[in-house]
Amino acid sequence: MRVKDFKLERFFAKYEFSAPYLLCSSDCESFNIKELLELEKNSEKELNQLWLGYTESQGDPRLRKEISKLFKNINLDEILVFAGAEEGIFIFMNVLLKKGDNVIVQYPAYQSLYEIADSIGCEVTKWEMSDKNNWELDIEFLKKNIKKNTKAIIINCPHNPTGYLMSKEKFNQIIQIAEEKNIHIFSDEVYRYLEYKETDRLPAMADIYEKGISLGVMSKTFGLAGLRIGWISTRDKELFKKIASFKDFTSICNSAPSEFFSTLALKHKEHLIKRNLEIIDKNLKLLDKFFDKYNHLFEWVRPKAGSIAFPRIKFKNNVEDFCIDVVNKKGVLLLPSTKYDSGNKHFRIGFGRKNMPEALKKLEEYIKEHL
């Protein structure tokens, strides 16, 4: 297989660690080791005694037990832990798909969710969303584009980069369509638990659909991207075995310290989620005021979940030129929609970090000086 460059990651490689203000971060505010150890008595002692040999390929049972608590009908033997979500996506697609298969992908999307399938030789159907319709998914499009060779439907909700959250009714419709055609659903749920209204939270796909696969990670909701821990859960036993076997050719097993800290963090997940939702809430209120003030320059569709959104520029500039000019002149990094292969008028803005107000002020300086 020959995979194309990951446009988003190449862009971040150039700017992420040099720009002083990251106003497009997809993850929430992180924690340091001291803060995590303070969550639980005796945790520092346990860390000091941690054995640094190989770990279980499927993931530490204690970690899988904590992950299972994020579900209702999944047990620890139906969870496989990876070195981040990316590895899980890569292995799932290489195990399930073959050249000539069709996949339908909610779009715009994180590049891995369609690029890996494309590199395998699959036919990729983009299930496109539009801000003109509040990013709403068209169920009729899905029905019309199911083919005999459709092997999987790929969804991401809460959605990257728009913050879209589908209704439970629409979620159930997708499952019904897939069930009728015996199609797998791969559900990227890395922003689950960051719904602004808890009543809007969707069930985990693996909980309610036999051919459903749920993807999770420590990076987004929990703000622990540096641990590089993600997971897949599914009740499809045959698929699970194939994914576990393929992992022997990638990471084999995970970092023992990362599994330790992930287990510790998930034991106190309510604390982590509450803190990050509070940051998001404060920052969203600032963004509402900002985009209302500059509504002649930007189109703002307020997200329903997560720590990112996808505003559209109304001025004539190419959005990539705009983003590069902003980072060069004010040190504020925004992510252009060109890095999602999604036109040249949107940009991703992130609001899960504590310093977002400071970054937003620098962006406003740019607007006053140049627009």
Residue frames relative to the residue before (quaternion, step in Angstrom):
aa qw qx qy qz dx dy dz
M 1.0000 0.0000 0.0000 0.0000 0.00 0.00 0.00
R 0.1694 -0.7596 0.6210 0.0927 3.55 -1.19 0.66
V 0.1350 -0.8139 0.5634 0.0439 3.56 -0.39 1.24
K 0.4657 -0.6750 0.4998 0.2788 3.57 -0.96 0.88
D 0.6627 -0.4846 0.3771 0.4287 3.56 -1.24 0.33
F 0.4027 -0.6762 0.5620 0.2544 3.55 -1.11 0.77
K 0.3338 -0.8112 0.4412 0.1897 3.57 0.00 1.34
L 0.6546 0.5208 -0.3135 0.4494 3.56 0.93 -0.92
E 0.7056 0.4665 -0.2736 0.4579 3.58 0.83 -0.98
R 0.6222 0.5219 -0.3472 0.4690 3.62 1.05 -0.66
F 0.6274 0.5273 -0.3249 0.4719 3.59 1.07 -0.76
F 0.6753 0.4844 -0.2859 0.4771 3.57 0.95 -0.90
A 0.6049 0.5660 -0.3591 0.4299 3.58 1.03 -0.72
K 0.6790 0.4937 -0.2795 0.4660 3.56 1.11 -0.71
Y 0.8396 0.2653 -0.0831 0.4667 3.59 0.89 -0.96
E 0.5695 0.6784 -0.3838 0.2610 3.60 1.01 -0.80
F 0.7974 0.3153 -0.1647 0.4875 3.59 0.86 -0.87
S 0.6479 0.4700 -0.3382 0.4949 3.55 1.28 0.31
A 0.6269 0.5214 -0.3408 0.4679 3.59 1.13 -0.58
P 0.4205 -0.7382 0.4650 0.2490 3.62 -0.75 0.98
Y 0.7825 0.2510 -0.1363 0.5532 3.61 1.14 -0.53
L 0.1277 -0.7949 0.5914 0.0447 3.57 -0.47 1.21
L 0.0120 -0.8259 0.5619 -0.0444 3.55 -0.20 1.29
C 0.6755 0.4431 -0.3080 0.5026 3.57 1.20 0.50
S 0.3122 0.7834 -0.4921 0.2161 3.58 1.24 0.26
S 0.3557 -0.7526 0.5177 0.1977 3.55 -0.89 0.93
D 0.6910 0.4690 -0.2711 0.4786 3.57 1.19 -0.52
C 0.5194 -0.6216 0.4861 0.3279 3.54 -1.30 0.31
E 0.7258 -0.4073 0.3313 0.4444 3.55 -1.37 0.17
S 0.3432 -0.7704 0.5050 0.1838 3.55 -0.80 1.00
F 0.3815 -0.6743 0.5801 0.2517 3.53 -1.40 -0.10
N 0.3665 -0.6878 0.5563 0.2883 3.57 -1.18 0.38
I 0.7157 -0.4642 0.3069 0.4221 3.55 -1.28 0.28
K 0.6255 0.5486 -0.3378 0.4401 3.56 0.98 -0.83
E 0.6599 0.5127 -0.3082 0.4547 3.60 0.92 -0.88
L 0.6600 0.4951 -0.3160 0.4684 3.58 0.98 -0.76
L 0.6674 0.5090 -0.3081 0.4478 3.58 0.90 -0.89
E 0.6403 0.5363 -0.3200 0.4473 3.57 1.14 -0.62
L 0.5265 0.6492 -0.4041 0.3714 3.58 1.24 -0.22
E 0.8222 0.1250 -0.0152 0.5552 3.56 1.10 -0.64
K 0.4893 -0.6629 0.4935 0.2785 3.55 -0.93 0.96
N 0.8259 0.2176 -0.2047 0.4781 3.56 -1.10 0.84
S 0.4423 0.7087 -0.4623 0.2973 3.62 1.21 0.02
E 0.6231 0.5364 -0.3519 0.4475 3.60 1.04 -0.67
K 0.6266 0.5289 -0.3255 0.4708 3.57 1.04 -0.77
E 0.6492 0.5113 -0.3106 0.4697 3.58 0.97 -0.87
L 0.6384 0.5279 -0.3251 0.4562 3.57 0.99 -0.81
N 0.6670 0.5145 -0.3005 0.4473 3.57 0.93 -0.88
Q 0.7138 0.4261 -0.2436 0.4997 3.57 1.18 -0.54
L 0.4083 0.7470 -0.4480 0.2728 3.58 1.31 -0.01
W 0.3592 -0.7310 0.5476 0.1916 3.56 -0.85 1.05
L 0.2338 -0.8147 0.5216 0.0977 3.60 -0.73 1.07
G 0.3514 0.7025 -0.5317 0.3166 3.53 0.90 0.96
Y 0.7402 -0.3370 0.2895 0.5047 3.56 -1.27 -0.32
T 0.2906 -0.7381 0.5831 0.1754 3.54 -1.21 0.61
E 0.6708 -0.4800 0.3646 0.4321 3.58 -1.28 0.16
S 0.5418 -0.6573 0.4194 0.3137 3.56 -0.86 0.97
Q 0.6884 0.4767 -0.2861 0.4658 3.59 0.97 -0.82
G 0.6012 -0.5219 0.3756 0.4744 3.57 1.22 -0.46
D 0.6195 -0.5520 0.4075 0.3813 3.56 -1.12 0.67
P 0.5045 -0.6747 0.4407 0.3099 3.64 -0.74 0.96
R 0.6251 0.5337 -0.3478 0.4511 3.60 1.06 -0.67
L 0.6480 0.4961 -0.3135 0.4854 3.58 1.05 -0.74
R 0.6701 0.4981 -0.3079 0.4560 3.58 0.89 -0.87
K 0.6003 0.5502 -0.3569 0.4577 3.56 1.12 -0.58
E 0.6690 0.4846 -0.2995 0.4775 3.59 0.97 -0.85
I 0.6264 0.5248 -0.3348 0.4693 3.58 1.04 -0.76
S 0.6337 0.5565 -0.3321 0.4224 3.58 0.97 -0.84
K 0.6099 0.5689 -0.3450 0.4304 3.59 1.17 -0.52
L 0.5670 0.5694 -0.3811 0.4572 3.58 1.32 -0.12
F 0.7051 0.4116 -0.2232 0.5326 3.56 1.35 -0.26
K 0.4368 -0.6765 0.5216 0.2818 3.54 -1.33 0.11
N 0.8191 0.2211 -0.0764 0.5239 3.58 0.99 -0.83
I 0.5809 0.5703 -0.3678 0.4495 3.58 1.24 0.34
N 0.1859 -0.7771 0.5896 0.1179 3.57 -0.95 0.88
L 0.7179 -0.4849 0.2769 0.4156 3.57 -1.21 0.35
D 0.6445 0.5245 -0.3321 0.4465 3.63 1.15 -0.46
E 0.6620 0.4579 -0.3036 0.5098 3.57 1.31 -0.01
I 0.6129 0.5071 -0.3322 0.5069 3.56 1.29 0.45
L 0.0765 -0.7760 0.6259 0.0166 3.54 -0.98 0.95
V 0.2673 -0.7947 0.5332 0.1131 3.57 -0.72 1.13
F 0.1374 -0.8071 0.5737 0.0229 3.56 -1.00 0.94
A 0.5518 -0.5509 0.4947 0.3837 3.51 -1.38 0.06
G 0.8064 -0.1336 0.0333 0.5752 3.56 0.40 1.27
A 0.6475 -0.5305 0.3805 0.3932 3.57 -1.29 0.27
E 0.5753 0.6336 -0.3671 0.3644 3.57 1.08 -0.75
E 0.6541 0.5105 -0.3132 0.4621 3.58 0.94 -0.87
G 0.6373 0.5392 -0.3227 0.4461 3.57 1.01 -0.80
I 0.6437 0.5115 -0.3124 0.4759 3.59 0.98 -0.88
F 0.6652 0.5304 -0.2958 0.4344 3.55 0.86 -1.03
I 0.7087 0.4573 -0.2675 0.4658 3.58 0.82 -0.99
F 0.6186 0.5525 -0.3479 0.4371 3.60 0.91 -0.86
M 0.7143 0.4590 -0.2729 0.4523 3.59 0.77 -1.00
N 0.6627 0.4987 -0.3121 0.4634 3.59 1.00 -0.71
V 0.6592 0.4976 -0.3028 0.4756 3.57 1.16 -0.56
L 0.7626 0.4101 -0.2154 0.4515 3.60 0.80 -0.99
L 0.7886 0.3893 -0.1642 0.4467 3.55 0.88 -1.00
K 0.0689 -0.7593 0.6438 0.0647 3.51 -1.30 0.48
K 0.7036 -0.4524 0.3369 0.4322 3.55 -1.30 0.31
G 0.7774 0.3234 -0.2589 0.4733 3.55 -0.91 0.99
D 0.5364 0.6026 -0.4121 0.4235 3.59 1.26 -0.24
N 0.3224 -0.7153 0.5844 0.2071 3.54 -1.25 0.51
V 0.0332 -0.7647 0.6427 0.0333 3.57 -1.08 0.78
I 0.2375 -0.7461 0.6069 0.1364 3.54 -1.09 0.77
V 0.0876 -0.8370 0.5392 -0.0324 3.55 -0.58 1.23
Q 0.4513 -0.6514 0.5465 0.2708 3.54 -0.88 1.01
Y 0.0093 -0.8451 0.5268 -0.0907 3.59 -0.68 1.12
P 0.4321 -0.1117 -0.8916 0.0771 1.68 -2.04 1.48
A 0.1307 -0.8088 0.5731 0.0184 3.53 -1.20 0.57
Y 0.5996 -0.4836 0.4905 0.4075 3.50 -1.37 0.33
Q 0.5697 -0.6840 0.3223 0.3221 3.56 -0.63 1.17
S 0.5989 0.5886 -0.3597 0.4068 3.60 1.02 -0.72
L 0.6480 0.5721 -0.3190 0.3886 3.57 1.03 -0.78
Y 0.7739 0.2312 -0.1849 0.5599 3.60 1.25 -0.15
E 0.6233 0.5914 -0.3452 0.3776 3.58 1.06 -0.71
I 0.6474 0.5146 -0.3302 0.4550 3.60 0.96 -0.80
A 0.6334 0.5164 -0.3244 0.4763 3.58 1.00 -0.82
D 0.6447 0.5230 -0.3129 0.4614 3.57 0.97 -0.85
S 0.6751 0.5034 -0.2981 0.4494 3.58 0.95 -0.89
I 0.6096 0.5400 -0.3392 0.4709 3.59 1.21 -0.50
G 0.5382 -0.6162 0.4002 0.4128 3.56 1.23 -0.53
C 0.3999 0.7213 -0.4686 0.3168 3.55 1.24 0.43
E 0.4323 -0.6242 0.5768 0.3012 3.50 -1.35 0.35
V 0.1443 -0.8192 0.5539 0.0357 3.57 -0.52 1.22
T 0.1338 -0.7713 0.6200 0.0529 3.56 -0.74 1.12
K 0.2497 -0.7888 0.5477 0.1243 3.57 -0.63 1.13
W 0.2339 -0.7608 0.5978 0.0953 3.53 -0.68 1.22
E 0.1188 -0.8822 0.4542 0.0378 3.52 0.36 1.34
M 0.2339 -0.7387 0.6229 0.1077 3.49 -1.21 0.84
S 0.1465 -0.7900 0.5900 0.0793 3.57 -1.22 0.47
D 0.4879 -0.6593 0.4838 0.3054 3.56 -1.03 0.77
K 0.5508 0.6078 -0.3958 0.4130 3.58 1.23 -0.33
N 0.7288 0.3012 -0.1930 0.5838 3.54 1.34 -0.33
N 0.5537 -0.6370 0.3661 0.3921 3.58 1.18 0.64
W 0.6187 -0.5908 0.3053 0.4182 3.55 1.17 0.77
E 0.3571 0.7747 -0.4688 0.2292 3.60 1.24 0.24
L 0.4271 -0.6965 0.5217 0.2458 3.58 -1.07 0.82
D 0.3163 -0.7414 0.5669 0.1702 3.56 -1.03 0.89
I 0.3313 -0.7756 0.5087 0.1728 3.59 -0.33 1.26
E 0.6107 0.5604 -0.3553 0.4322 3.60 1.05 -0.69
F 0.5975 0.5530 -0.3610 0.4547 3.60 1.08 -0.66
L 0.6482 0.5190 -0.3160 0.4590 3.56 0.94 -0.89
K 0.6615 0.5185 -0.3107 0.4439 3.57 0.84 -0.95
K 0.7073 0.4803 -0.2605 0.4485 3.58 0.92 -0.95
N 0.7501 0.4262 -0.2124 0.4589 3.58 1.12 -0.61
I 0.4282 0.6506 -0.4889 0.3930 3.58 1.26 0.25
K 0.0787 -0.8000 0.5947 0.0115 3.58 -0.86 1.02
K 0.6871 -0.4608 0.3527 0.4372 3.57 -1.31 0.13
N 0.7400 0.3985 -0.2161 0.4969 3.58 1.11 -0.69
T 0.4006 0.7061 -0.4915 0.3153 3.61 1.23 0.29
K 0.1710 -0.8310 0.5278 0.0413 3.54 -0.52 1.22
A 0.8212 0.0057 0.0382 0.5693 3.59 1.06 -0.69
I 0.2330 -0.6948 0.6594 0.1677 3.49 -1.34 0.55
I 0.1701 -0.7962 0.5774 0.0607 3.57 -0.78 1.07
I 0.0402 0.8029 -0.5926 0.0501 3.57 -0.59 1.12
N 0.1339 -0.7650 0.6270 0.0611 3.54 -1.30 0.49
C 0.2745 0.7607 -0.5357 0.2429 3.55 -0.33 1.25
P 0.3979 -0.2168 -0.8530 0.2591 1.63 -1.43 2.09
H 0.4728 -0.7689 0.3953 0.1702 3.49 -0.95 1.08
N 0.2206 -0.7068 0.6612 0.1211 3.49 -1.23 0.81
P 0.6237 -0.2389 -0.7443 0.0074 1.67 -1.49 2.03
T 0.5521 0.7013 -0.3581 0.2740 3.63 1.19 -0.12
G 0.3983 -0.7034 0.4921 0.3232 3.59 1.14 -0.56
Y 0.3687 0.7417 -0.4741 0.2985 3.56 1.30 0.30
L 0.0531 -0.7698 0.6358 0.0166 3.54 -1.13 0.77
M 0.3128 -0.7797 0.5110 0.1817 3.58 -0.44 1.19
S 0.5738 -0.5768 0.4538 0.3633 3.54 -1.26 0.38
K 0.6161 -0.5412 0.4185 0.3903 3.57 -1.25 0.39
E 0.5997 0.5646 -0.3511 0.4452 3.56 1.11 -0.67
K 0.6832 0.4729 -0.2862 0.4772 3.58 0.90 -0.92
F 0.5998 0.5674 -0.3343 0.4546 3.56 1.08 -0.78
N 0.6929 0.4704 -0.2661 0.4772 3.57 0.91 -0.94
Q 0.6023 0.5539 -0.3519 0.4546 3.58 1.13 -0.61
I 0.6349 0.5283 -0.3231 0.4620 3.57 1.00 -0.84
I 0.6558 0.5076 -0.3068 0.4671 3.57 0.94 -0.89
Q 0.6453 0.5268 -0.3214 0.4503 3.59 0.94 -0.86
I 0.6493 0.5129 -0.3110 0.4676 3.58 0.97 -0.88
A 0.6734 0.4964 -0.2902 0.4647 3.58 0.93 -0.93
E 0.6493 0.5380 -0.3107 0.4387 3.56 0.99 -0.89
E 0.6451 0.5355 -0.3111 0.4475 3.56 0.99 -0.85
K 0.7624 0.3521 -0.1723 0.5149 3.57 1.08 -0.76
N 0.4214 -0.7309 0.4429 0.3033 3.61 1.32 0.10
I 0.3807 0.7290 -0.4625 0.3313 3.56 1.00 0.94
H 0.4519 -0.6686 0.5194 0.2810 3.57 -1.04 0.77
I 0.1676 -0.7393 0.6385 0.1326 3.57 -1.23 0.55
F 0.1485 -0.7588 0.6303 0.0706 3.53 -0.78 1.10
S 0.0909 -0.8329 0.5456 -0.0173 3.55 -0.49 1.25
D 0.2295 -0.7600 0.5998 0.0999 3.54 -0.53 1.25
E 0.0046 0.8384 -0.5393 0.0789 3.57 -0.32 1.32
V 0.2327 0.8355 -0.4784 0.1374 3.58 1.15 0.58
Y 0.7120 0.4010 -0.2640 0.5124 3.63 1.23 -0.31
R 0.3501 0.7391 -0.5048 0.2765 3.58 1.24 0.22
Y 0.7532 0.3054 -0.3191 0.4873 3.55 -1.08 0.92
L 0.6443 0.4564 -0.3482 0.5053 3.60 1.27 0.19
E 0.2953 0.7352 -0.5432 0.2777 3.58 1.08 0.71
Y 0.4682 -0.6917 0.4692 0.2868 3.60 -0.90 0.87
K 0.7297 0.2014 -0.1608 0.6333 3.56 1.27 -0.46
E 0.4399 -0.7259 0.4605 0.2597 3.56 -0.55 1.16
T 0.6195 0.5674 -0.3398 0.4229 3.59 1.10 -0.67
D 0.6332 0.5351 -0.3272 0.4534 3.60 1.24 -0.36
R 0.4766 0.7069 -0.4303 0.2966 3.60 1.24 -0.31
L 0.3525 -0.7313 0.5512 0.1928 3.55 -0.93 0.97
P 0.5493 -0.5760 0.4681 0.3840 3.59 -1.15 0.44
A 0.5384 -0.5617 0.4948 0.3870 3.56 -1.23 0.33
M 0.5416 -0.6547 0.4174 0.3223 3.57 -0.85 0.96
A 0.6589 0.5264 -0.3160 0.4346 3.59 0.93 -0.87
D 0.5973 0.5894 -0.3489 0.4173 3.57 1.18 -0.52
I 0.8413 0.2722 -0.0753 0.4609 3.55 0.88 -0.94
Y 0.7528 0.2993 -0.2022 0.5503 3.61 1.24 -0.07
E 0.4843 -0.7117 0.4330 0.2672 3.57 -0.68 1.14
K 0.7468 0.3240 -0.1932 0.5477 3.58 1.10 -0.68
G 0.4493 0.6879 -0.4434 0.3581 3.56 1.20 0.58
I 0.1354 -0.7652 0.6263 0.0632 3.54 -1.13 0.76
S 0.1513 -0.7880 0.5933 0.0641 3.58 -0.77 1.05
L 0.1730 -0.7732 0.6058 0.0721 3.54 -0.96 0.98
G 0.0246 0.7949 -0.6051 0.0376 3.57 -0.88 0.98
V 0.0843 -0.7956 0.5994 0.0267 3.57 -1.25 0.31
M 0.5119 -0.6408 0.4786 0.3135 3.57 -1.22 0.47
S 0.5554 0.6957 -0.3536 0.2871 3.59 1.23 -0.49
K 0.7877 0.4078 -0.1985 0.4168 3.57 0.66 -1.12
T 0.7689 0.3551 -0.1942 0.4949 3.58 0.30 -1.26
F 0.7741 0.3813 -0.1812 0.4718 3.56 0.89 -0.98
G 0.4082 -0.7646 0.4332 0.2472 3.59 1.27 -0.07
L 0.5823 0.5931 -0.3647 0.4198 3.60 1.14 0.50
A 0.0193 0.8599 -0.5075 0.0514 3.53 0.86 1.08
G 0.6507 0.5611 -0.3144 0.4036 3.57 1.04 -0.75
L 0.5741 0.5880 -0.3858 0.4193 3.58 1.22 -0.23
R 0.2033 -0.8171 0.5099 0.1760 3.59 1.23 -0.53
I 0.4573 0.6488 -0.4717 0.3840 3.55 0.76 1.09
G 0.0892 0.7672 -0.6296 0.0837 3.54 -0.87 1.06
W 0.1689 -0.7993 0.5683 0.0976 3.57 -1.26 0.05
I 0.2079 -0.7111 0.6536 0.1545 3.48 -1.40 0.40
S 0.0437 -0.7687 0.6366 0.0438 3.55 -1.11 0.71
T 0.1533 0.7661 -0.6136 0.1144 3.54 -1.08 0.81
R 0.3734 -0.7120 0.5476 0.2316 3.54 -1.22 0.57
D 0.4786 0.6296 -0.4455 0.4197 3.58 1.34 0.14
K 0.2910 -0.8245 0.4607 0.1524 3.56 0.02 1.32
E 0.6600 0.5096 -0.3175 0.4516 3.59 0.94 -0.83
L 0.6513 0.4989 -0.3061 0.4830 3.56 0.98 -0.86
F 0.6244 0.5539 -0.3314 0.4399 3.57 0.97 -0.87
K 0.6618 0.5112 -0.3076 0.4540 3.60 0.91 -0.93
K 0.6616 0.5091 -0.3048 0.4585 3.58 0.97 -0.83
I 0.6428 0.5110 -0.3196 0.4728 3.58 1.01 -0.81
A 0.6538 0.5146 -0.3102 0.4599 3.58 0.93 -0.90
S 0.6599 0.5087 -0.3042 0.4618 3.59 1.00 -0.82
F 0.6502 0.5222 -0.3171 0.4516 3.59 0.96 -0.85
K 0.5940 0.5976 -0.3606 0.4001 3.58 1.06 -0.72
D 0.5503 0.6169 -0.3871 0.4083 3.59 1.21 -0.44
F 0.7015 0.4364 -0.2596 0.5000 3.59 1.24 -0.38
T 0.6744 0.4271 -0.3119 0.5153 3.60 1.24 0.06
S 0.8529 -0.0360 0.0321 0.5198 3.63 -0.37 -1.15
I 0.3125 -0.7549 0.4899 0.3041 3.60 1.27 -0.51
C 0.7692 -0.1836 0.1495 0.5935 3.58 0.66 -1.11
N 0.5321 -0.6628 0.4469 0.2790 3.55 -1.30 0.26
S 0.6515 -0.5050 0.4006 0.4001 3.54 -1.33 0.20
A 0.4771 -0.6908 0.4674 0.2769 3.59 -0.79 1.03
P 0.6669 0.4771 -0.3322 0.4662 3.68 0.84 -0.78
S 0.6408 0.5265 -0.3290 0.4515 3.59 1.01 -0.77
E 0.6555 0.4895 -0.3156 0.4807 3.59 0.97 -0.76
F 0.6139 0.5461 -0.3459 0.4529 3.59 1.04 -0.74
F 0.7214 0.4406 -0.2610 0.4661 3.59 0.76 -1.03
S 0.6128 0.5379 -0.3522 0.4595 3.61 1.09 -0.62
T 0.6367 0.5216 -0.3210 0.4685 3.57 1.00 -0.82
L 0.6518 0.5183 -0.2994 0.4657 3.54 0.94 -0.95
A 0.6779 0.4999 -0.2941 0.4517 3.58 0.86 -0.95
L 0.6932 0.4837 -0.2867 0.4510 3.60 0.88 -0.89
K 0.5573 0.5737 -0.3937 0.4530 3.59 1.18 -0.40
H 0.7643 0.2759 -0.1336 0.5673 3.55 1.20 -0.62
K 0.1562 0.8518 -0.4890 0.1040 3.55 1.15 0.65
E 0.6062 0.5690 -0.3684 0.4159 3.60 1.02 -0.71
H 0.6375 0.5296 -0.3179 0.4605 3.57 1.04 -0.81
L 0.6784 0.4937 -0.2876 0.4619 3.58 0.89 -0.96
I 0.6725 0.4998 -0.2953 0.4590 3.56 0.90 -0.95
K 0.6492 0.5272 -0.3161 0.4481 3.59 0.91 -0.92
R 0.6711 0.4990 -0.3125 0.4505 3.58 0.87 -0.90
N 0.7025 0.4681 -0.2815 0.4563 3.58 0.88 -0.91
L 0.6209 0.5230 -0.3454 0.4708 3.60 1.08 -0.59
E 0.6175 0.5361 -0.3400 0.4644 3.58 1.10 -0.64
I 0.6341 0.5120 -0.3224 0.4815 3.58 1.01 -0.79
I 0.6548 0.5209 -0.3025 0.4565 3.57 0.92 -0.95
D 0.6593 0.5261 -0.3097 0.4390 3.58 0.89 -0.92
K 0.6649 0.4966 -0.3001 0.4704 3.58 0.92 -0.90
N 0.6964 0.4813 -0.2758 0.4553 3.56 0.91 -0.92
L 0.6213 0.5488 -0.3418 0.4428 3.59 1.05 -0.72
K 0.6264 0.5358 -0.3383 0.4540 3.57 1.02 -0.75
L 0.6387 0.5091 -0.3142 0.4839 3.57 1.07 -0.74
L 0.6665 0.5010 -0.3034 0.4612 3.57 0.97 -0.84
D 0.5970 0.5568 -0.3617 0.4503 3.59 1.04 -0.69
K 0.6733 0.4857 -0.2844 0.4794 3.57 0.94 -0.91
F 0.6426 0.5399 -0.3119 0.4452 3.56 0.99 -0.91
F 0.7406 0.4141 -0.2437 0.4697 3.58 0.75 -1.00
D 0.5787 0.5387 -0.3795 0.4805 3.57 1.20 -0.34
K 0.6530 0.5178 -0.2999 0.4642 3.57 1.01 -0.85
Y 0.7934 0.2529 -0.1182 0.5409 3.58 0.98 -0.84
N 0.2012 0.8249 -0.5062 0.1510 3.56 1.04 0.78
H 0.5777 0.5622 -0.3841 0.4501 3.58 1.25 -0.14
L 0.7133 0.4308 -0.2390 0.4984 3.57 1.28 -0.34
F 0.8131 0.1819 -0.0537 0.5503 3.59 1.10 -0.72
E 0.2853 -0.6968 0.6286 0.1946 3.52 -1.27 0.59
W 0.0981 -0.8248 0.5566 -0.0124 3.59 -0.60 1.20
V 0.0552 -0.7522 0.6565 0.0131 3.56 -0.66 1.15
R 0.3526 -0.7794 0.4788 0.1973 3.54 -0.29 1.29
P 0.4136 -0.7189 0.4974 0.2543 3.62 -0.78 0.97
K 0.3886 -0.7151 0.5355 0.2256 3.55 -1.32 0.34
A 0.7935 0.0566 -0.0141 0.6057 3.56 1.29 -0.25
G 0.7291 0.4493 -0.3095 0.4132 3.54 -1.28 0.34
S 0.4981 -0.6652 0.4877 0.2674 3.53 -1.37 -0.09
I 0.6978 0.3996 -0.2805 0.5242 3.59 1.20 0.46
A 0.0650 -0.7619 0.6423 0.0521 3.53 -1.34 0.40
F 0.3575 -0.7554 0.5316 0.1377 3.55 -1.32 0.36
P 0.0425 -0.8357 0.5476 0.0035 3.62 0.46 1.18
R 0.3173 -0.7313 0.5716 0.1944 3.55 -1.27 0.46
I 0.3789 -0.7002 0.5509 0.2503 3.57 -1.03 0.77
K 0.3138 -0.7566 0.5485 0.1682 3.57 -1.09 0.78
F 0.6045 0.5567 -0.3595 0.4420 3.59 1.24 -0.28
K 0.6890 -0.5668 0.3025 0.3355 3.56 -1.27 0.45
N 0.4989 0.6917 -0.4235 0.3055 3.59 1.15 -0.46
N 0.4884 -0.5672 0.5639 0.3489 3.51 -1.32 0.40
V 0.5058 -0.6991 0.4016 0.3069 3.61 -0.72 1.01
E 0.6253 0.5298 -0.3612 0.4448 3.61 1.03 -0.63
D 0.6254 0.5210 -0.3349 0.4746 3.60 1.03 -0.76
F 0.6286 0.5433 -0.3155 0.4584 3.55 1.04 -0.85
C 0.6943 0.4846 -0.2796 0.4527 3.59 0.81 -1.02
I 0.6673 0.4901 -0.3042 0.4711 3.58 0.96 -0.83
D 0.6369 0.5201 -0.3300 0.4637 3.58 1.02 -0.73
V 0.6384 0.5300 -0.3210 0.4566 3.59 1.02 -0.82
V 0.6985 0.4583 -0.2895 0.4672 3.60 0.85 -0.90
N 0.6564 0.5112 -0.3189 0.4540 3.60 1.03 -0.68
K 0.7621 0.3945 -0.2038 0.4711 3.58 0.97 -0.83
K 0.8150 0.2052 -0.0966 0.5333 3.60 1.07 -0.65
G 0.4682 -0.7069 0.4300 0.3099 3.59 1.23 -0.01
V 0.5227 0.6216 -0.4084 0.4166 3.57 1.27 0.41
L 0.2070 -0.8075 0.5444 0.0928 3.57 -0.61 1.14
L 0.0207 -0.7415 0.6700 -0.0293 3.52 -0.90 1.15
L 0.3556 -0.7443 0.5271 0.2043 3.59 -1.12 0.59
P 0.3129 -0.7820 0.5070 0.1831 3.62 -0.47 1.15
S 0.5922 -0.6062 0.4127 0.3340 3.56 -1.17 0.68
T 0.5013 0.6406 -0.4277 0.3943 3.59 1.22 -0.25
K 0.6500 0.5083 -0.3153 0.4687 3.60 1.16 -0.54
Y 0.6547 0.4196 -0.3108 0.5465 3.57 1.35 0.10
D 0.3947 -0.6999 0.4800 0.3521 3.59 1.31 0.00
S 0.5361 0.6359 -0.3678 0.4159 3.55 1.08 0.79
G 0.7724 -0.3558 0.1897 0.4908 3.56 0.62 1.15
N 0.4255 -0.7090 0.5098 0.2375 3.56 -1.31 -0.14
K 0.5864 0.5973 -0.3642 0.4084 3.57 1.07 0.73
H 0.7035 0.4265 -0.2752 0.4974 3.63 1.19 -0.15
F 0.0738 -0.7662 0.6307 0.0985 3.54 -1.30 0.25
R 0.4241 -0.6875 0.5248 0.2685 3.54 -1.16 0.63
I 0.0933 -0.7672 0.6335 0.0373 3.50 -1.01 0.94
G 0.1941 -0.7964 0.5663 0.0860 3.57 -0.93 0.91
F 0.0518 -0.8305 0.5543 -0.0203 3.57 -0.91 0.89
G 0.4444 0.7015 -0.4484 0.3308 3.56 1.06 0.74
R 0.6584 0.5176 -0.3026 0.4551 3.57 1.27 0.06
K 0.6237 -0.6015 0.3696 0.3355 3.54 -1.16 0.72
N 0.7254 0.4461 -0.2595 0.4555 3.61 1.01 -0.70
M 0.3198 0.7756 -0.4964 0.2230 3.60 1.20 0.26
P 0.6253 0.5418 -0.3689 0.4234 3.67 0.89 -0.74
E 0.6484 0.5120 -0.3129 0.4685 3.57 1.02 -0.79
A 0.6562 0.5033 -0.3055 0.4719 3.58 0.98 -0.84
L 0.6426 0.5303 -0.3212 0.4502 3.57 1.02 -0.81
K 0.6180 0.5402 -0.3379 0.4605 3.60 1.07 -0.71
K 0.6521 0.5020 -0.3117 0.4749 3.57 1.03 -0.78
L 0.6231 0.5200 -0.3379 0.4766 3.59 1.06 -0.68
E 0.6472 0.5134 -0.3200 0.4638 3.57 1.00 -0.80
E 0.5846 0.5585 -0.3641 0.4623 3.59 1.09 -0.64
Y 0.6506 0.5139 -0.3134 0.4630 3.56 0.92 -0.90
I 0.6558 0.5229 -0.3156 0.4437 3.59 0.89 -0.95
K 0.6781 0.4959 -0.2931 0.4564 3.57 0.88 -0.90
E 0.7220 0.4521 -0.2389 0.4660 3.57 1.05 -0.73
H 0.8351 0.2621 -0.0842 0.4762 3.59 0.99 -0.76
L 0.7490 0.3650 -0.2317 0.5021 3.63 1.14 -0.26
